[in-house]
Amino acid sequence: MKRLIALFTTLLLALSFIVSANAEPGAPNLSGMAAYEQLRKEYYIGGLYLGWPGHDAATILAMPGKRQMELRITADRWPALRFAQMWNQGITINNDGATLNANAMEIVAFTSILKGDLLEGDQLVIETEPSTGTRVTLNGVLVLHSKSSALFNLILNSWIGSRPPSSEFKRDILTLPTTPAGTDLVARYEAIHPNDARKKAVVAWGIKPELDAPAAAVAGAAATTTAVTAAASKIPEPATPKPEPVATPAPIQAKQVAPPPPPKPIAEPVKTPAAAAQPDPAALAAAQQAKAEKEQQQTGLYNQYLGQIRTQVLRHIEYPRRASKEGIEGLVMLRISLDRNGHVTSSEIAQTAHDLLDAAAENAVKKAEPYPKPPEQLEGNQFQILIPVVFKLTQ
């Protein structure tokens, strides 16, 4: 009898939650719920929303339509660095290396969204649908928008992949709770909402959420290098000299005879611009085509150079023995700047994973020197290159 009461109560709570949270047409329904814990500390209660029930990972990952992950924070404080490391670890160990490399920029963007710590009551929503890509909101504020839907599956895999936070978490996130403990979990989940002060705090971060696909991000980096060079080499136009102020003569006395006025200059006829000065649509189209081809060429040269540098660095990566023994994995993002001679002018960790992995990546940059010079046709004097380094143990 108690089981029936608990089951009935859970179904009522879930039904009321679905009706209240999904009033808009076409919204996905709550499909599963689980509490995320690490070292006996609960960080959040997660909810998985799907267009229709799907209780195995393969079906959910291939499911079309809108899908949504929601995290309602229960920890008093979740530091931004800890947030990045936990997601970095979960995403890396549950996705293959090729997919991680192809979406490295997307992963870095997601793990770096926080400009401050998460607090109890915060609400993080990750959603995707084919027409919009992946969107991440924090307390109702858009903090990341990627045109790629692949990012959502990379994140979702950390919940339902081969190495989830725990077997219990994966079981619960794939099904609605039906136990008394599950009833309490649903009630706690419903009671968590961000306050107005936290919404304003996220707005104050001033996050620019738009993010193109990784290839576009690389092209943007190349375009930035070219733009800086062009700005530095542009010669400013000389300023038009201002006419000197004309002194006004003293007033003429009444007894004096005013001199005759000077003859008025004959105005020259205004020349009508020739028809050739007007924009020629064909010439304009040709100029735009030439510009696009040049940008495409520069992007190709940059990607070619990026591939050379990245391959050279990866050849010198050594998996730290201690990290291997302790099962430490993660994605490290290196940011390297090179001059036209291939000399490293700066090197830093743009995305951290673990102290051991970070150090191994930095050592590889030093061991890989000297680097080749960039192609002569590639414009610019400084070249900033982002290199994703995936530390992943073989199964």
C-alpha positions, 0 to 999 in steps of 0.5 A: 500500500505504501508503495502505491501511495508513493508511486501515486504521489510521485506521478502527481508531482511529476505531472504538475511539474511538467504542466507548469514548466512546459506551458509553451507548445513543443516543449520537452517533458521531464524524463529523468532526475538525479542528484550529483554528488562528489566526495559526499557533497551534493552540488546540484539536482539535474533534470533531463527533458526529452520530446518523448520517453527514451530510456537508453543512451543511444536513443537519447543521443540520436533523438531529434527535436528539442532536448534539455538538461537543467541543473538546479544548484544545491551547494552553498557555493560551487567555485568557477574553477571547480565547475570547469574542472568537473565538466572538463573531466566528465566530458573528456572521459565520456567522448572519443578523442576525434569528437573532442578535438573537433569540438575543443573550442566549444568545450572551452567556451562551455567550461569557461562561461562562469565569471563568478562562483555558482550559489545555491538556488542558481539554475543552469539550463542547457538546451538544443534543437536542430534549428538553433544549435546549443543554448546555455542560460544561467538564471534566465540569462543567455550565457552561451549560444553555439550553432553546433548541436554537437556540444549538447551531446558532448555535455549530455554524455557526461551524464549518460555515457560509459563513465557517468558520475555514478551508476545510480546517477545514470539510472535516475537521470534516465527514468522518473523517480518512483521511490519515497526518496525520489518524491523528496528529490522532485519536491526539492527540485521544484523548490529551487529558483534563483532570486532577482539579485542573482539574475542581476549578478549574472547580467553584470558579468557582461557575457557575450554569448554568441559562438560560431562553429570551431572552424569559424573560430579558427578563421576568426583568429586568422582574420584578427591577425590580418586586421591588426597588421592592416591597421598598423600599416595604414597611413593616416590621411593628412588633416585638411588645413583650417582657414586662418581667421580673417581680421575684421577692419575697423568701422569706416567714418562717415566723412570718408568715402567708401571704396567701391566693392571688389568685383564678384568672382565669376563662379565656375560651372559645377562639374557633374560627376562622370557616370563612370564614378558611380558604383559599377555593380559588376566591378563591386561584385568582382571586388567582393569576390576577390576579397572573399577569395583572399580571406579564404586563402588566408584562412587556409594558410592559417589552418595549414600552419596551425596543423603544423604547430599542433602536430609538432607539440603533440609529438612531445606530449608525455602522459604524466605517470602519476596522472595515468596511475590515478586515472586523471584525464582532461582537455588542456587548451594551450594558447601560443603566440609565434612571430614571423620567425617561428619563435614563441613570444608567449605561451599560456594555459587557456583552459586548465584540466589538472596541475599534472596535465597542465604541466605536461602540456607546457613542457611539450611546448618547450620541447617542441622548439624550434617551430617552422616559420609561417608561410610567406603568403600568410599576412601578419607579424604575430600568430596566435594559435589555440591547441587542444590537448586531450589527455585520455586513457585507453580503455 
